[in-house]
Amino acid sequence: MVNQDDILNSRHIKPTAMRELVLKVLSEQNTAFSLADLEKKFEKADRATLYRTLKTFEENKLIHSIDDGTGSVKYALCKETCQCKPEDLHVHFLCTKCQHTYCLNDIAIPTISLPVNFKLETINMVVKGISINCI
């Protein structure tokens, strides 16, 4: 089993106690997580520290952010080989009943052909419906 320091080091993130704790919480989730969700887990932690931790993780491609239309950015762990390039991206599913967002890692975002002189940087595809947990 890979330990958290190894995971952080593999993404060029200096291990700290807070980063290790946040990584542990994120790795235990089966849905995407917002900053507010993280704050509930770490009631005594400073909001700015948690936010900076998430931003560091995102900048180093350990997690990706999801704008699922709920007004709150959510985060989920990337696959080990992910570089967050368009070819690495996948569809997300927002349950309209419980508001949980799921990574559908096995469903790639379709190829997009842009007009000449347009450069693709990122894609966000969210499918909305009711999850199996809420049916």
Order of alpha helices (4+ residues) and beta strands (2+ residues): alpha-alpha-beta-alpha-alpha-beta-beta-beta-beta-beta
